[in-house]
Amino acid sequence: MPRITSRNTGHYRFENTIRNHTLIVDQPIGSGGTDEGPTPLELLATSLGTCVGIYAVFFCEKYNIATEGMVVHTDFDKTNNPARVGKLAITIELPAGVPRDKTHAFMETVHRCLIHNTLCNTPEITMALDERSIVE
């Protein structure tokens, strides 16, 4: 199982090691952070939008549709009880356009996105406290 390591580097700021990459995650200043990076919620929405975008590119490459200038917008709303994302909305702008007879197939393809499928089919999530973190 691949591992991402998130190290707290001060208050709400975390330095995340992802393969050979480092990504800073933080909270906005108004929420007690230093706003040095996106929030976890923003990363969740970004993961969905970019995954959908990659599947859109797969489709476009298969049908020789230009992807230059493609933009994927991801909007989200939070809800409570429990606190969570209540709605995610994806809008894909493709300047070259998708032929009308291929729009259904295009939408079927982007709905196959791994992140979309994960959010629609809740994964098993386990959490544990490392034994070395327990003191007597």
C-alpha positions in Angstrom: 0.0 0.0 0.0 1.5 3.4 -1.0 2.2 5.8 1.9 2.0 9.5 2.2 3.7 11.0 5.2 2.3 14.2 6.8 4.6 16.0 9.3 3.3 18.8 11.5 5.7 21.7 11.0 3.9 24.3 13.1 0.3 24.7 14.3 -2.0 23.7 11.4 0.8 23.5 8.8 1.7 20.0 7.5 4.5 19.1 5.1 3.4 16.1 3.1 5.8 13.7 1.3 4.2 12.1 -1.7 6.6 9.9 -3.6 9.3 12.5 -4.6 7.1 15.5 -4.0 6.5 17.8 -1.1 3.1 19.5 -0.6 2.3 22.0 2.1 -1.2 21.9 3.6 -2.4 24.6 6.0 -5.5 26.5 7.2 -6.4 30.0 6.1 -5.2 32.9 8.4 -8.8 33.4 9.6 -9.0 29.8 10.7 -5.8 29.9 12.8 -3.3 28.9 10.0 -0.7 30.7 8.0 -2.3 30.1 4.6 0.9 28.6 3.2 -1.0 25.9 1.3 -4.4 24.6 0.4 -6.7 23.1 3.1 -7.4 19.3 3.2 -10.9 20.1 1.9 -9.5 22.0 -1.0 -7.2 19.1 -1.8 -10.2 16.7 -1.8 -12.0 18.9 -4.3 -8.8 19.3 -6.3 -8.3 15.5 -6.4 -11.7 15.0 -7.8 -11.4 17.8 -10.4 -8.0 16.8 -11.6 -9.0 13.1 -11.8 -12.0 14.0 -13.9 -9.7 16.1 -16.0 -7.3 13.2 -16.6 -10.2 10.9 -17.7 -11.4 13.7 -20.0 -8.0 13.8 -21.6 -8.0 10.0 -22.0 -11.3 10.3 -23.9 -10.1 13.3 -26.0 -6.9 11.5 -27.0 -8.9 8.4 -28.1 -11.1 10.5 -30.4 -8.5 13.1 -31.5 -10.2 16.0 -29.7 -7.8 18.8 -28.8 -7.4 19.4 -25.0 -5.6 22.7 -25.3 -7.2 25.2 -22.9 -9.3 22.6 -21.0 -10.4 23.8 -17.6 -12.1 21.8 -14.9 -14.0 23.8 -12.2 -14.8 22.1 -8.9 -17.2 23.7 -6.6 -18.1 22.4 -3.2 -20.4 23.1 -0.2 -19.9 22.0 3.4 -22.6 20.7 5.6 -22.9 19.7 9.3 -24.0 16.8 11.5 -21.4 15.4 10.9 -19.2 18.1 9.4 -18.4 17.0 5.8 -18.6 17.9 2.1 -22.3 18.0 1.2 -22.0 18.7 -2.5 -19.3 18.6 -5.2 -20.0 20.0 -8.6 -17.7 19.6 -11.6 -17.9 21.7 -14.8 -15.6 20.9 -17.7 -14.8 23.5 -20.3 -13.3 22.1 -23.5 -12.7 24.9 -26.1 -12.4 22.4 -29.0 -15.8 20.9 -28.0 -17.0 17.4 -27.9 -19.1 16.2 -30.9 -22.8 15.9 -29.9 -22.8 12.2 -30.8 -19.9 11.6 -28.4 -21.1 13.6 -25.3 -22.8 10.7 -23.7 -19.6 8.6 -24.0 -17.6 11.5 -22.8 -19.7 11.8 -19.6 -19.6 8.0 -19.1 -15.8 8.2 -19.3 -15.4 11.0 -16.8 -17.7 9.3 -14.4 -15.2 6.4 -14.3 -12.7 8.6 -12.5 -11.1 6.8 -9.6 -11.7 9.6 -7.1 -15.4 9.9 -8.2 -15.9 6.2 -7.8 -14.2 6.3 -4.4 -16.4 9.1 -3.1 -19.5 7.3 -4.5 -18.5 3.9 -2.9 -17.2 4.7 0.6 -13.8 3.0 1.2 -13.0 1.2 4.4 -11.0 3.7 6.6 -9.0 2.6 9.6 -7.3 4.8 12.2 -4.8 3.9 14.8 -2.5 5.5 17.3 1.1 4.3 17.0 1.9 2.3 20.2 5.0 4.5 20.7 2.7 7.5 21.1 1.0 6.1 24.2 2.6 7.1 27.5 2.0 5.8 31.0 
